[in-house]
């Protein structure tokens, strides 16, 4: 049985990550981090969920895009909700300016920042 190490996670971020800048919500130093930026479309269709007959007939369906940045937990020390995240542009997309809506550490050394676009 093999286990993923901190070096394995760092190599993954180095290979697939992109540059971002994070500024804590209550002031503090803007820092450079690397992470996997994802802004893919997702759809949830309750009719495909094996719930009760009533739930299956409800027709509840929603669609969402949720920008997120997955980083090494150590690189995000002290980052909380309402922090500012600036994703640098690359050849795939234009990046963007976001606010952290939620911080979700996974317990394995990686943390996902759930983002919302800044409207300022």
C-alpha positions as CSV (number, residue, x, y, z in Angstrom):
1,X,0.0,0.0,0.0
2,X,1.4,3.4,-0.9
3,X,0.6,6.7,0.6
4,X,0.7,10.2,-0.9
5,X,3.3,12.4,0.7
6,X,3.7,16.1,1.1
7,X,6.2,16.0,-1.8
8,X,3.7,14.2,-4.0
9,X,1.1,16.9,-3.4
10,X,3.7,19.7,-4.0
11,X,4.7,18.0,-7.3
12,X,1.0,17.9,-8.3
13,X,0.6,21.6,-7.7
14,X,3.9,22.4,-9.4
15,X,2.8,20.4,-12.5
16,X,-0.8,21.6,-12.8
17,X,-1.1,24.7,-10.7
18,X,-1.2,28.3,-11.6
19,X,-0.2,31.5,-9.9
20,X,-2.6,33.4,-7.6
21,X,-2.3,36.1,-5.1
22,X,-4.2,36.0,-1.8
23,X,-4.8,38.9,0.6
24,X,-6.3,38.3,4.0
25,X,-9.7,40.0,4.6
26,X,-8.6,42.0,7.6
27,X,-5.5,43.3,6.0
28,X,-2.1,41.7,5.9
29,X,0.5,40.9,3.4
30,X,-0.5,39.9,-0.1
31,X,1.1,36.5,-0.8
32,X,1.8,34.5,-3.9
33,X,0.4,30.9,-3.9
34,X,0.0,28.2,-6.5
35,X,-3.1,26.1,-6.9
36,X,-5.4,24.3,-9.3
37,X,-8.1,26.8,-10.5
38,X,-11.4,25.2,-11.6
39,X,-14.5,27.0,-12.8
40,X,-16.3,24.1,-14.4
41,X,-20.1,23.8,-14.8
42,X,-22.0,21.4,-12.6
43,X,-25.6,20.2,-12.7
44,X,-27.6,18.4,-10.0
45,X,-30.7,16.6,-11.1
46,X,-32.8,15.2,-8.2
47,X,-34.7,13.0,-10.6
48,X,-31.6,10.9,-11.0
49,X,-31.2,10.6,-7.2
50,X,-32.7,7.4,-5.8
51,X,-34.9,9.1,-3.2
52,X,-38.5,8.6,-2.4
53,X,-41.3,8.7,-5.0
54,X,-42.2,12.2,-3.7
55,X,-38.6,13.5,-4.0
56,X,-38.3,12.0,-7.5
57,X,-41.4,13.8,-8.7
58,X,-40.4,17.2,-7.2
59,X,-38.4,18.0,-10.3
60,X,-35.8,19.9,-8.4
61,X,-32.8,20.6,-10.6
62,X,-30.2,23.2,-10.4
63,X,-27.1,24.2,-12.3
64,X,-24.1,26.0,-10.9
65,X,-20.6,27.1,-11.7
66,X,-18.4,27.3,-8.7
67,X,-14.9,28.8,-9.1
68,X,-12.5,27.2,-6.7
69,X,-8.8,27.1,-6.0
70,X,-7.1,24.0,-4.6
71,X,-3.8,24.7,-2.8
72,X,-1.4,23.1,-0.4
73,X,-2.9,23.8,3.1
74,X,0.5,25.1,4.4
75,X,0.5,27.9,1.8
76,X,-2.9,29.2,3.0
77,X,-2.1,29.5,6.7
78,X,-4.3,32.2,8.2
79,X,-6.5,32.6,5.1
80,X,-10.2,32.8,6.0
81,X,-13.5,33.8,4.5
82,X,-13.7,37.1,2.7
83,X,-10.0,37.0,1.7
84,X,-9.2,38.3,-1.7
85,X,-7.9,35.9,-4.4
86,X,-6.5,37.2,-7.7
87,X,-6.0,34.5,-10.3
88,X,-3.5,35.4,-12.9
89,X,-4.5,35.0,-16.6
90,X,-3.1,32.2,-18.7
91,X,-3.6,30.8,-22.2
92,X,-6.8,28.9,-21.1
93,X,-8.7,31.7,-19.4
94,X,-8.5,35.3,-18.2
95,X,-8.2,34.5,-14.5
96,X,-10.2,36.8,-12.3
97,X,-10.7,38.6,-9.0
98,X,-12.5,36.7,-6.3
99,X,-13.5,36.6,-2.6
100,X,-13.2,33.5,-0.5
101,X,-16.6,32.2,0.3
102,X,-15.5,29.1,2.2
103,X,-12.3,27.4,3.2
104,X,-12.4,23.6,3.0
105,X,-9.3,21.7,4.2
106,X,-9.5,18.0,3.3
107,X,-7.4,16.7,6.1
108,X,-4.7,15.4,3.7
109,X,-2.7,18.6,3.3
110,X,-4.8,20.2,0.6
111,X,-7.4,23.0,1.0
112,X,-10.1,24.1,-1.5
113,X,-11.0,27.8,-1.5
114,X,-14.6,28.2,-2.7
115,X,-14.7,31.5,-4.5
116,X,-17.2,34.1,-5.6
117,X,-16.5,36.8,-8.1
118,X,-15.8,40.3,-6.6
119,X,-18.1,43.0,-7.7
120,X,-16.1,45.9,-6.6
